[in-house]
C-alpha cells in the first residue's frame, strides 16, 4: 500500500500505515479522503460501523464531494 500512496504524492512510512491499520494513529479528514482515493473505496469503508451515525454520513458526503 505504501508504494501506491507514494506514487500519488504522499510519502508515508510503513510504520505509519501499520499504526493506522492498528488504530493507534489518528487520521485527519484530508488524509482519509486521500487514502480512500488511493484505495479506490468510499470514505465510509474506512470507518468502523459503530461511528456511522447520520451526522457522520452527512459529513462524509460533503468530504467526498469536495475531494472528488
PDB file of N, CA, C, O and CB in Angstrom:
ATOM      1  N   UNK A   1       0.826  -1.197   0.000  1.00  0.00           N
ATOM      2  CA  UNK A   1       0.000   0.000   0.000  1.00  0.00           C
ATOM      3  C   UNK A   1       0.860   1.246   0.000  1.00  0.00           C
ATOM      4  O   UNK A   1       0.520   2.212  -0.684  1.00  0.00           O
ATOM      5  CB  UNK A   1      -0.934   0.006   1.200  1.00  0.00           C
ATOM      6  N   UNK A   2       1.956   1.268   0.735  1.00  0.00           N
ATOM      7  CA  UNK A   2       2.789   2.452   0.823  1.00  0.00           C
ATOM      8  C   UNK A   2       3.271   2.942  -0.529  1.00  0.00           C
ATOM      9  O   UNK A   2       3.328   4.147  -0.774  1.00  0.00           O
ATOM     10  CB  UNK A   2       3.959   2.178   1.698  1.00  0.00           C
ATOM     11  N   UNK A   3       3.623   1.997  -1.422  1.00  0.00           N
ATOM     12  CA  UNK A   3       4.100   2.375  -2.742  1.00  0.00           C
ATOM     13  C   UNK A   3       3.055   3.116  -3.548  1.00  0.00           C
ATOM     14  O   UNK A   3       3.374   4.087  -4.236  1.00  0.00           O
ATOM     15  CB  UNK A   3       4.542   1.162  -3.492  1.00  0.00           C
ATOM     16  N   UNK A   4       1.800   2.667  -3.472  1.00  0.00           N
ATOM     17  CA  UNK A   4       0.719   3.338  -4.191  1.00  0.00           C
ATOM     18  C   UNK A   4       0.488   4.741  -3.674  1.00  0.00           C
ATOM     19  O   UNK A   4       0.187   5.658  -4.439  1.00  0.00           O
ATOM     20  CB  UNK A   4      -0.561   2.539  -4.086  1.00  0.00           C
ATOM     21  N   UNK A   5       0.632   4.898  -2.375  1.00  0.00           N
ATOM     22  CA  UNK A   5       0.459   6.220  -1.772  1.00  0.00           C
ATOM     23  C   UNK A   5       1.595   7.140  -2.199  1.00  0.00           C
ATOM     24  O   UNK A   5       1.360   8.299  -2.540  1.00  0.00           O
ATOM     25  CB  UNK A   5       0.400   6.117  -0.231  1.00  0.00           C
ATOM     26  N   UNK A   6       2.824   6.630  -2.183  1.00  0.00           N
ATOM     27  CA  UNK A   6       3.980   7.446  -2.562  1.00  0.00           C
ATOM     28  C   UNK A   6       3.874   7.894  -4.021  1.00  0.00           C
ATOM     29  O   UNK A   6       4.214   9.030  -4.351  1.00  0.00           O
ATOM     30  CB  UNK A   6       5.288   6.662  -2.341  1.00  0.00           C
ATOM     31  N   UNK A   7       3.404   7.004  -4.885  1.00  0.00           N
ATOM     32  CA  UNK A   7       3.262   7.372  -6.299  1.00  0.00           C
ATOM     33  C   UNK A   7       2.247   8.493  -6.485  1.00  0.00           C
ATOM     34  O   UNK A   7       2.291   9.214  -7.481  1.00  0.00           O
ATOM     35  CB  UNK A   7       2.847   6.153  -7.126  1.00  0.00           C
ATOM     36  N   UNK A   8       1.335   8.640  -5.531  1.00  0.00           N
ATOM     37  CA  UNK A   8       0.320   9.688  -5.628  1.00  0.00           C
ATOM     38  C   UNK A   8       0.728  10.954  -4.888  1.00  0.00           C
ATOM     39  O   UNK A   8      -0.072  11.884  -4.776  1.00  0.00           O
ATOM     40  CB  UNK A   8      -1.001   9.184  -5.086  1.00  0.00           C
ATOM     41  N   UNK A   9       1.960  11.009  -4.378  1.00  0.00           N
ATOM     42  CA  UNK A   9       2.463  12.244  -3.797  1.00  0.00           C
ATOM     43  C   UNK A   9       2.497  12.322  -2.285  1.00  0.00           C
ATOM     44  O   UNK A   9       2.725  13.402  -1.740  1.00  0.00           O
ATOM     45  CB  UNK A   9       1.668  13.334  -4.283  1.00  0.00           C
ATOM     46  N   UNK A  10       2.281  11.217  -1.588  1.00  0.00           N
ATOM     47  CA  UNK A  10       2.327  11.238  -0.135  1.00  0.00           C
ATOM     48  C   UNK A  10       3.288  10.142   0.307  1.00  0.00           C
ATOM     49  O   UNK A  10       2.968   8.958   0.212  1.00  0.00           O
ATOM     50  CB  UNK A  10       0.900  11.039   0.492  1.00  0.00           C
ATOM     51  N   UNK A  11       4.455  10.529   0.787  1.00  0.00           N
ATOM     52  CA  UNK A  11       5.463   9.582   1.220  1.00  0.00           C
ATOM     53  C   UNK A  11       5.149   9.149   2.644  1.00  0.00           C
ATOM     54  O   UNK A  11       5.515   9.834   3.599  1.00  0.00           O
ATOM     55  CB  UNK A  11       6.883  10.194   1.124  1.00  0.00           C
ATOM     56  N   UNK A  12       4.477   8.023   2.790  1.00  0.00           N
ATOM     57  CA  UNK A  12       4.043   7.533   4.096  1.00  0.00           C
ATOM     58  C   UNK A  12       4.883   6.318   4.478  1.00  0.00           C
ATOM     59  O   UNK A  12       4.991   5.359   3.714  1.00  0.00           O
ATOM     60  CB  UNK A  12       2.528   7.177   4.084  1.00  0.00           C
ATOM     61  N   UNK A  13       5.472   6.373   5.664  1.00  0.00           N
ATOM     62  CA  UNK A  13       6.317   5.278   6.137  1.00  0.00           C
ATOM     63  C   UNK A  13       5.479   4.043   6.457  1.00  0.00           C
ATOM     64  O   UNK A  13       4.302   4.144   6.804  1.00  0.00           O
ATOM     65  CB  UNK A  13       7.115   5.713   7.376  1.00  0.00           C
ATOM     66  N   UNK A  14       6.102   2.891   6.335  1.00  0.00           N
ATOM     67  CA  UNK A  14       5.430   1.620   6.610  1.00  0.00           C
ATOM     68  C   UNK A  14       4.886   1.573   8.038  1.00  0.00           C
ATOM     69  O   UNK A  14       3.796   1.049   8.268  1.00  0.00           O
ATOM     70  CB  UNK A  14       6.392   0.452   6.379  1.00  0.00           C
ATOM     71  N   UNK A  15       5.650   2.125   9.012  1.00  0.00           N
ATOM     72  CA  UNK A  15       5.179   2.094  10.397  1.00  0.00           C
ATOM     73  C   UNK A  15       3.954   2.984  10.591  1.00  0.00           C
ATOM     74  O   UNK A  15       3.110   2.699  11.440  1.00  0.00           O
ATOM     75  CB  UNK A  15       6.295   2.532  11.345  1.00  0.00           C
ATOM     76  N   UNK A  16       3.854   4.048   9.816  1.00  0.00           N
ATOM     77  CA  UNK A  16       2.671   4.916   9.884  1.00  0.00           C
ATOM     78  C   UNK A  16       1.445   4.150   9.396  1.00  0.00           C
ATOM     79  O   UNK A  16       0.384   4.216  10.016  1.00  0.00           O
ATOM     80  CB  UNK A  16       2.879   6.207   9.039  1.00  0.00           C
ATOM     81  N   UNK A  17       1.586   3.434   8.300  1.00  0.00           N
ATOM     82  CA  UNK A  17       0.488   2.625   7.776  1.00  0.00           C
ATOM     83  C   UNK A  17       0.074   1.568   8.799  1.00  0.00           C
ATOM     84  O   UNK A  17      -1.115   1.315   8.993  1.00  0.00           O
ATOM     85  CB  UNK A  17       0.893   1.956   6.442  1.00  0.00           C
ATOM     86  N   UNK A  18       1.063   0.955   9.452  1.00  0.00           N
ATOM     87  CA  UNK A  18       0.770  -0.061  10.469  1.00  0.00           C
ATOM     88  C   UNK A  18       0.009   0.549  11.642  1.00  0.00           C
ATOM     89  O   UNK A  18      -0.907  -0.075  12.180  1.00  0.00           O
ATOM     90  CB  UNK A  18       2.071  -0.716  10.966  1.00  0.00           C
ATOM     91  N   UNK A  19       0.381   1.757  12.040  1.00  0.00           N
ATOM     92  CA  UNK A  19      -0.309   2.424  13.151  1.00  0.00           C
ATOM     93  C   UNK A  19      -1.752   2.767  12.770  1.00  0.00           C
ATOM     94  O   UNK A  19      -2.662   2.635  13.589  1.00  0.00           O
ATOM     95  CB  UNK A  19       0.450   3.706  13.565  1.00  0.00           C
ATOM     96  N   UNK A  20      -1.954   3.199  11.545  1.00  0.00           N
ATOM     97  CA  UNK A  20      -3.319   3.484  11.084  1.00  0.00           C
ATOM     98  C   UNK A  20      -4.123   2.192  11.066  1.00  0.00           C
ATOM     99  O   UNK A  20      -5.251   2.143  11.557  1.00  0.00           O
ATOM    100  CB  UNK A  20      -3.309   4.142   9.670  1.00  0.00           C
ATOM    101  N   UNK A  21      -3.541   1.165  10.504  1.00  0.00           N
ATOM    102  CA  UNK A  21      -4.219  -0.130  10.430  1.00  0.00           C
ATOM    103  C   UNK A  21      -4.532  -0.683  11.814  1.00  0.00           C
ATOM    104  O   UNK A  21      -5.579  -1.298  12.016  1.00  0.00           O
ATOM    105  CB  UNK A  21      -3.367  -1.127   9.657  1.00  0.00           C
ATOM    106  N   UNK A  22      -3.629  -0.467  12.766  1.00  0.00           N
ATOM    107  CA  UNK A  22      -3.823  -0.939  14.130  1.00  0.00           C
ATOM    108  C   UNK A  22      -4.643   0.002  14.999  1.00  0.00           C
ATOM    109  O   UNK A  22      -4.832  -0.243  16.191  1.00  0.00           O
ATOM    110  CB  UNK A  22      -2.502  -1.162  14.768  1.00  0.00           C
ATOM    111  N   UNK A  23      -5.126   1.078  14.394  1.00  0.00           N
ATOM    112  CA  UNK A  23      -5.948   2.077  15.087  1.00  0.00           C
ATOM    113  C   UNK A  23      -5.239   2.735  16.267  1.00  0.00           C
ATOM    114  O   UNK A  23      -5.857   3.048  17.285  1.00  0.00           O
ATOM    115  CB  UNK A  23      -7.220   1.438  15.570  1.00  0.00           C
ATOM    116  N   UNK A  24      -3.920   2.940  16.110  1.00  0.00           N
ATOM    117  CA  UNK A  24      -3.166   3.633  17.153  1.00  0.00           C
ATOM    118  C   UNK A  24      -2.692   5.006  16.699  1.00  0.00           C
ATOM    119  O   UNK A  24      -2.031   5.717  17.455  1.00  0.00           O
ATOM    120  CB  UNK A  24      -1.976   2.797  17.580  1.00  0.00           C
ATOM    121  N   UNK A  25      -3.027   5.380  15.467  1.00  0.00           N
ATOM    122  CA  UNK A  25      -2.685   6.703  14.948  1.00  0.00           C
ATOM    123  C   UNK A  25      -3.949   7.388  14.467  1.00  0.00           C
ATOM    124  O   UNK A  25      -4.759   6.805  13.746  1.00  0.00           O
ATOM    125  CB  UNK A  25      -1.643   6.606  13.801  1.00  0.00           C
ATOM    126  N   UNK A  26      -4.103   8.647  14.884  1.00  0.00           N
ATOM    127  CA  UNK A  26      -5.235   9.462  14.458  1.00  0.00           C
ATOM    128  C   UNK A  26      -5.040   9.829  12.989  1.00  0.00           C
ATOM    129  O   UNK A  26      -3.921  10.108  12.558  1.00  0.00           O
ATOM    130  CB  UNK A  26      -5.378  10.744  15.346  1.00  0.00           C
ATOM    131  N   UNK A  27      -6.125   9.829  12.225  1.00  0.00           N
ATOM    132  CA  UNK A  27      -6.068  10.149  10.801  1.00  0.00           C
ATOM    133  C   UNK A  27      -6.925  11.384  10.558  1.00  0.00           C
ATOM    134  O   UNK A  27      -8.112  11.399  10.886  1.00  0.00           O
ATOM    135  CB  UNK A  27      -6.550   8.943   9.923  1.00  0.00           C
ATOM    136  N   UNK A  28      -6.328  12.407   9.987  1.00  0.00           N
ATOM    137  CA  UNK A  28      -7.038  13.654   9.694  1.00  0.00           C
ATOM    138  C   UNK A  28      -8.021  13.444   8.548  1.00  0.00           C
ATOM    139  O   UNK A  28      -7.889  12.500   7.769  1.00  0.00           O
ATOM    140  CB  UNK A  28      -6.041  14.782   9.347  1.00  0.00           C
ATOM    141  N   UNK A  29      -8.995  14.324   8.454  1.00  0.00           N
ATOM    142  CA  UNK A  29     -10.014  14.195   7.411  1.00  0.00           C
ATOM    143  C   UNK A  29      -9.416  14.226   6.005  1.00  0.00           C
ATOM    144  O   UNK A  29      -9.826  13.449   5.143  1.00  0.00           O
ATOM    145  CB  UNK A  29     -11.040  15.304   7.552  1.00  0.00           C
ATOM    146  N   UNK A  30      -8.461  15.107   5.770  1.00  0.00           N
ATOM    147  CA  UNK A  30      -7.865  15.184   4.431  1.00  0.00           C
ATOM    148  C   UNK A  30      -7.072  13.913   4.114  1.00  0.00           C
ATOM    149  O   UNK A  30      -6.980  13.509   2.955  1.00  0.00           O
ATOM    150  CB  UNK A  30      -6.951  16.423   4.318  1.00  0.00           C
ATOM    151  N   UNK A  31      -6.498  13.284   5.149  1.00  0.00           N
ATOM    152  CA  UNK A  31      -5.791  12.024   4.938  1.00  0.00           C
ATOM    153  C   UNK A  31      -6.769  10.914   4.575  1.00  0.00           C
ATOM    154  O   UNK A  31      -6.474  10.073   3.725  1.00  0.00           O
ATOM    155  CB  UNK A  31      -4.991  11.639   6.192  1.00  0.00           C
ATOM    156  N   UNK A  32      -7.927  10.911   5.215  1.00  0.00           N
ATOM    157  CA  UNK A  32      -8.940   9.894   4.906  1.00  0.00           C
ATOM    158  C   UNK A  32      -9.411  10.020   3.466  1.00  0.00           C
ATOM    159  O   UNK A  32      -9.582   9.011   2.782  1.00  0.00           O
ATOM    160  CB  UNK A  32     -10.137  10.014   5.861  1.00  0.00           C
ATOM    161  N   UNK A  33      -9.622  11.238   3.001  1.00  0.00           N
ATOM    162  CA  UNK A  33     -10.042  11.453   1.612  1.00  0.00           C
ATOM    163  C   UNK A  33      -8.972  10.907   0.672  1.00  0.00           C
ATOM    164  O   UNK A  33      -9.284  10.215  -0.298  1.00  0.00           O
ATOM    165  CB  UNK A  33     -10.300  12.966   1.332  1.00  0.00           C
ATOM    166  N   UNK A  34      -7.718  11.220   0.960  1.00  0.00           N
ATOM    167  CA  UNK A  34      -6.611  10.758   0.133  1.00  0.00           C
ATOM    168  C   UNK A  34      -6.513   9.232   0.149  1.00  0.00           C
ATOM    169  O   UNK A  34      -6.384   8.607  -0.904  1.00  0.00           O
ATOM    170  CB  UNK A  34      -5.295  11.377   0.614  1.00  0.00           C
ATOM    171  N   UNK A  35      -6.575   8.633   1.337  1.00  0.00           N
ATOM    172  CA  UNK A  35      -6.486   7.174   1.447  1.00  0.00           C
ATOM    173  C   UNK A  35      -7.634   6.481   0.716  1.00  0.00           C
ATOM    174  O   UNK A  35      -7.424   5.473   0.040  1.00  0.00           O
ATOM    175  CB  UNK A  35      -6.481   6.755   2.917  1.00  0.00           C
ATOM    176  N   UNK A  36      -8.829   7.013   0.848  1.00  0.00           N
ATOM    177  CA  UNK A  36      -9.977   6.427   0.150  1.00  0.00           C
ATOM    178  C   UNK A  36      -9.759   6.461  -1.362  1.00  0.00           C
ATOM    179  O   UNK A  36     -10.071   5.501  -2.067  1.00  0.00           O
ATOM    180  CB  UNK A  36     -11.278   7.176   0.520  1.00  0.00           C
ATOM    181  N   UNK A  37      -9.224   7.570  -1.845  1.00  0.00           N
ATOM    182  CA  UNK A  37      -8.962   7.700  -3.285  1.00  0.00           C
ATOM    183  C   UNK A  37      -7.919   6.688  -3.740  1.00  0.00           C
ATOM    184  O   UNK A  37      -8.109   6.017  -4.754  1.00  0.00           O
ATOM    185  CB  UNK A  37      -8.495   9.126  -3.623  1.00  0.00           C
ATOM    186  N   UNK A  38      -6.825   6.574  -3.004  1.00  0.00           N
ATOM    187  CA  UNK A  38      -5.747   5.653  -3.368  1.00  0.00           C
ATOM    188  C   UNK A  38      -6.231   4.202  -3.331  1.00  0.00           C
ATOM    189  O   UNK A  38      -5.882   3.394  -4.192  1.00  0.00           O
ATOM    190  CB  UNK A  38      -4.546   5.834  -2.425  1.00  0.00           C
ATOM    191  N   UNK A  39      -7.044   3.888  -2.315  1.00  0.00           N
ATOM    192  CA  UNK A  39      -7.541   2.520  -2.175  1.00  0.00           C
ATOM    193  C   UNK A  39      -8.729   2.220  -3.079  1.00  0.00           C
ATOM    194  O   UNK A  39      -9.108   1.061  -3.249  1.00  0.00           O
ATOM    195  CB  UNK A  39      -7.926   2.264  -0.748  1.00  0.00           C
ATOM    196  N   UNK A  40      -9.312   3.262  -3.656  1.00  0.00           N
ATOM    197  CA  UNK A  40     -10.452   3.072  -4.550  1.00  0.00           C
ATOM    198  C   UNK A  40     -11.721   2.673  -3.825  1.00  0.00           C
ATOM    199  O   UNK A  40     -12.518   1.891  -4.343  1.00  0.00           O
ATOM    200  CB  UNK A  40     -10.126   2.037  -5.573  1.00  0.00           C
ATOM    201  N   UNK A  41     -11.915   3.216  -2.609  1.00  0.00           N
ATOM    202  CA  UNK A  41     -13.107   2.909  -1.816  1.00  0.00           C
ATOM    203  C   UNK A  41     -13.769   4.209  -1.380  1.00  0.00           C
ATOM    204  O   UNK A  41     -13.160   5.276  -1.459  1.00  0.00           O
ATOM    205  CB  UNK A  41     -12.747   2.035  -0.580  1.00  0.00           C
ATOM    206  N   UNK A  42     -15.007   4.121  -0.922  1.00  0.00           N
ATOM    207  CA  UNK A  42     -15.688   5.276  -0.364  1.00  0.00           C
ATOM    208  C   UNK A  42     -15.177   5.544   1.046  1.00  0.00           C
ATOM    209  O   UNK A  42     -14.637   4.649   1.696  1.00  0.00           O
ATOM    210  CB  UNK A  42     -17.211   5.062  -0.358  1.00  0.00           C
ATOM    211  N   UNK A  43     -15.345   6.761   1.509  1.00  0.00           N
ATOM    212  CA  UNK A  43     -14.895   7.114   2.858  1.00  0.00           C
ATOM    213  C   UNK A  43     -15.547   6.249   3.921  1.00  0.00           C
ATOM    214  O   UNK A  43     -14.916   5.919   4.926  1.00  0.00           O
ATOM    215  CB  UNK A  43     -15.184   8.574   3.142  1.00  0.00           C
ATOM    216  N   UNK A  44     -16.785   5.883   3.716  1.00  0.00           N
ATOM    217  CA  UNK A  44     -17.476   5.064   4.720  1.00  0.00           C
ATOM    218  C   UNK A  44     -16.810   3.707   4.915  1.00  0.00           C
ATOM    219  O   UNK A  44     -16.944   3.102   5.978  1.00  0.00           O
ATOM    220  CB  UNK A  44     -18.929   4.864   4.321  1.00  0.00           C
ATOM    221  N   UNK A  45     -16.100   3.226   3.913  1.00  0.00           N
ATOM    222  CA  UNK A  45     -15.400   1.948   4.040  1.00  0.00           C
ATOM    223  C   UNK A  45     -14.222   2.021   5.004  1.00  0.00           C
ATOM    224  O   UNK A  45     -13.744   0.989   5.476  1.00  0.00           O
ATOM    225  CB  UNK A  45     -14.917   1.488   2.683  1.00  0.00           C
ATOM    226  N   UNK A  46     -13.751   3.223   5.297  1.00  0.00           N
ATOM    227  CA  UNK A  46     -12.607   3.396   6.187  1.00  0.00           C
ATOM    228  C   UNK A  46     -13.007   3.580   7.645  1.00  0.00           C
ATOM    229  O   UNK A  46     -12.146   3.632   8.524  1.00  0.00           O
ATOM    230  CB  UNK A  46     -11.794   4.575   5.742  1.00  0.00           C
ATOM    231  N   UNK A  47     -14.297   3.676   7.904  1.00  0.00           N
ATOM    232  CA  UNK A  47     -14.773   3.895   9.269  1.00  0.00           C
ATOM    233  C   UNK A  47     -15.380   2.626   9.851  1.00  0.00           C
ATOM    234  O   UNK A  47     -16.027   1.855   9.142  1.00  0.00           O
ATOM    235  CB  UNK A  47     -15.799   5.028   9.300  1.00  0.00           C
ATOM    236  N   UNK A  48     -15.166   2.414  11.152  1.00  0.00           N
ATOM    237  CA  UNK A  48     -15.856   1.291  11.793  1.00  0.00           C
ATOM    238  C   UNK A  48     -17.362   1.516  11.766  1.00  0.00           C
ATOM    239  O   UNK A  48     -17.816   2.659  11.809  1.00  0.00           O
ATOM    240  CB  UNK A  48     -15.367   1.105  13.247  1.00  0.00           C
ATOM    241  N   UNK A  49     -18.122   0.468  11.698  1.00  0.00           N
ATOM    242  CA  UNK A  49     -19.581   0.574  11.581  1.00  0.00           C
ATOM    243  C   UNK A  49     -20.202   1.376  12.716  1.00  0.00           C
ATOM    244  O   UNK A  49     -21.180   2.088  12.490  1.00  0.00           O
ATOM    245  CB  UNK A  49     -20.200  -0.807  11.544  1.00  0.00           C
ATOM    246  N   UNK A  50     -19.670   1.284  13.919  1.00  0.00           N
ATOM    247  CA  UNK A  50     -20.290   1.955  15.063  1.00  0.00           C
ATOM    248  C   UNK A  50     -20.254   3.481  14.972  1.00  0.00           C
ATOM    249  O   UNK A  50     -21.010   4.146  15.681  1.00  0.00           O
ATOM    250  CB  UNK A  50     -19.608   1.520  16.327  1.00  0.00           C
ATOM    251  N   UNK A  51     -19.402   4.052  14.125  1.00  0.00           N
ATOM    252  CA  UNK A  51     -19.311   5.510  14.039  1.00  0.00           C
ATOM    253  C   UNK A  51     -20.183   6.094  12.934  1.00  0.00           C
ATOM    254  O   UNK A  51     -20.203   7.310  12.740  1.00  0.00           O
ATOM    255  CB  UNK A  51     -17.879   5.920  13.815  1.00  0.00           C
ATOM    256  N   UNK A  52     -20.888   5.258  12.223  1.00  0.00           N
ATOM    257  CA  UNK A  52     -21.635   5.722  11.057  1.00  0.00           C
ATOM    258  C   UNK A  52     -23.022   6.241  11.434  1.00  0.00           C
ATOM    259  O   UNK A  52     -24.039   5.667  11.045  1.00  0.00           O
ATOM    260  CB  UNK A  52     -21.764   4.597  10.041  1.00  0.00           C
ATOM    261  N   UNK A  53     -23.047   7.316  12.183  1.00  0.00           N
ATOM    262  CA  UNK A  53     -24.311   7.959  12.507  1.00  0.00           C
ATOM    263  C   UNK A  53     -24.742   8.814  11.324  1.00  0.00           C
ATOM    264  O   UNK A  53     -23.974   9.009  10.382  1.00  0.00           O
ATOM    265  CB  UNK A  53     -24.191   8.816  13.799  1.00  0.00           C
ATOM    266  N   UNK A  54     -25.947   9.314  11.371  1.00  0.00           N
ATOM    267  CA  UNK A  54     -26.444  10.166  10.288  1.00  0.00           C
ATOM    268  C   UNK A  54     -25.563  11.409  10.143  1.00  0.00           C
ATOM    269  O   UNK A  54     -25.302  11.856   9.026  1.00  0.00           O
ATOM    270  CB  UNK A  54     -27.914  10.577  10.549  1.00  0.00           C
ATOM    271  N   UNK A  55     -25.109  11.960  11.252  1.00  0.00           N
ATOM    272  CA  UNK A  55     -24.256  13.157  11.207  1.00  0.00           C
ATOM    273  C   UNK A  55     -22.919  12.849  10.531  1.00  0.00           C
ATOM    274  O   UNK A  55     -22.433  13.639   9.723  1.00  0.00           O
ATOM    275  CB  UNK A  55     -24.015  13.701  12.633  1.00  0.00           C
ATOM    276  N   UNK A  56     -22.332  11.707  10.861  1.00  0.00           N
ATOM    277  CA  UNK A  56     -21.067  11.315  10.243  1.00  0.00           C
ATOM    278  C   UNK A  56     -21.268  11.054   8.755  1.00  0.00           C
ATOM    279  O   UNK A  56     -20.436  11.449   7.940  1.00  0.00           O
ATOM    280  CB  UNK A  56     -20.486  10.064  10.935  1.00  0.00           C
ATOM    281  N   UNK A  57     -22.356  10.398   8.398  1.00  0.00           N
ATOM    282  CA  UNK A  57     -22.632  10.135   6.983  1.00  0.00           C
ATOM    283  C   UNK A  57     -22.775  11.430   6.198  1.00  0.00           C
ATOM    284  O   UNK A  57     -22.292  11.524   5.069  1.00  0.00           O
ATOM    285  CB  UNK A  57     -23.901   9.295   6.834  1.00  0.00           C
ATOM    286  N   UNK A  58     -23.432  12.432   6.782  1.00  0.00           N
ATOM    287  CA  UNK A  58     -23.585  13.724   6.107  1.00  0.00           C
ATOM    288  C   UNK A  58     -22.226  14.395   5.926  1.00  0.00           C
ATOM    289  O   UNK A  58     -21.954  14.981   4.879  1.00  0.00           O
ATOM    290  CB  UNK A  58     -24.534  14.645   6.904  1.00  0.00           C
ATOM    291  N   UNK A  59     -21.380  14.308   6.942  1.00  0.00           N
ATOM    292  CA  UNK A  59     -20.041  14.883   6.856  1.00  0.00           C
ATOM    293  C   UNK A  59     -19.219  14.177   5.781  1.00  0.00           C
ATOM    294  O   UNK A  59     -18.525  14.831   5.002  1.00  0.00           O
ATOM    295  CB  UNK A  59     -19.330  14.792   8.215  1.00  0.00           C
ATOM    296  N   UNK A  60     -19.293  12.850   5.735  1.00  0.00           N
ATOM    297  CA  UNK A  60     -18.571  12.092   4.719  1.00  0.00           C
ATOM    298  C   UNK A  60     -19.029  12.458   3.311  1.00  0.00           C
ATOM    299  O   UNK A  60     -18.214  12.570   2.396  1.00  0.00           O
ATOM    300  CB  UNK A  60     -18.752  10.600   4.952  1.00  0.00           C
ATOM    301  N   UNK A  61     -20.308  12.638   3.147  1.00  0.00           N
ATOM    302  CA  UNK A  61     -20.830  13.026   1.830  1.00  0.00           C
ATOM    303  C   UNK A  61     -20.241  14.355   1.386  1.00  0.00           C
ATOM    304  O   UNK A  61     -19.885  14.525   0.220  1.00  0.00           O
ATOM    305  CB  UNK A  61     -22.365  13.114   1.858  1.00  0.00           C
ATOM    306  N   UNK A  62     -20.139  15.299   2.319  1.00  0.00           N
ATOM    307  CA  UNK A  62     -19.539  16.605   1.995  1.00  0.00           C
ATOM    308  C   UNK A  62     -18.082  16.464   1.632  1.00  0.00           C
ATOM    309  O   UNK A  62     -17.622  17.073   0.666  1.00  0.00           O
ATOM    310  CB  UNK A  62     -19.684  17.573   3.165  1.00  0.00           C
ATOM    311  N   UNK A  63     -17.329  15.655   2.406  1.00  0.00           N
ATOM    312  CA  UNK A  63     -15.904  15.459   2.121  1.00  0.00           C
ATOM    313  C   UNK A  63     -15.704  14.779   0.783  1.00  0.00           C
ATOM    314  O   UNK A  63     -14.819  15.171   0.023  1.00  0.00           O
ATOM    315  CB  UNK A  63     -15.244  14.636   3.224  1.00  0.00           C
ATOM    316  N   UNK A  64     -16.505  13.771   0.475  1.00  0.00           N
ATOM    317  CA  UNK A  64     -16.372  13.084  -0.805  1.00  0.00           C
ATOM    318  C   UNK A  64     -16.666  14.029  -1.962  1.00  0.00           C
ATOM    319  O   UNK A  64     -16.025  13.949  -3.010  1.00  0.00           O
ATOM    320  CB  UNK A  64     -17.305  11.873  -0.863  1.00  0.00           C
ATOM    321  N   UNK A  65     -17.614  14.907  -1.780  1.00  0.00           N
ATOM    322  CA  UNK A  65     -17.968  15.864  -2.826  1.00  0.00           C
ATOM    323  C   UNK A  65     -16.788  16.830  -3.059  1.00  0.00           C
ATOM    324  O   UNK A  65     -16.469  17.162  -4.201  1.00  0.00           O
ATOM    325  CB  UNK A  65     -19.266  16.653  -2.436  1.00  0.00           C
ATOM    326  N   UNK A  66     -16.147  17.276  -1.963  1.00  0.00           N
ATOM    327  CA  UNK A  66     -15.013  18.170  -2.058  1.00  0.00           C
ATOM    328  C   UNK A  66     -13.810  17.488  -2.688  1.00  0.00           C
ATOM    329  O   UNK A  66     -13.141  18.058  -3.550  1.00  0.00           O
ATOM    330  CB  UNK A  66     -14.653  18.697  -0.694  1.00  0.00           C
ATOM    331  N   UNK A  67     -13.537  16.248  -2.246  1.00  0.00           N
ATOM    332  CA  UNK A  67     -12.370  15.516  -2.716  1.00  0.00           C
ATOM    333  C   UNK A  67     -12.476  15.021  -4.142  1.00  0.00           C
ATOM    334  O   UNK A  67     -11.469  14.857  -4.830  1.00  0.00           O
ATOM    335  CB  UNK A  67     -12.122  14.368  -1.829  1.00  0.00           C
ATOM    336  N   UNK A  68     -13.700  14.784  -4.582  1.00  0.00           N
ATOM    337  CA  UNK A  68     -13.890  14.209  -5.911  1.00  0.00           C
ATOM    338  C   UNK A  68     -14.058  15.259  -6.905  1.00  0.00           C
ATOM    339  O   UNK A  68     -14.232  14.967  -8.088  1.00  0.00           O
ATOM    340  CB  UNK A  68     -15.053  13.295  -5.956  1.00  0.00           C
TER     341      UNK A  68
END
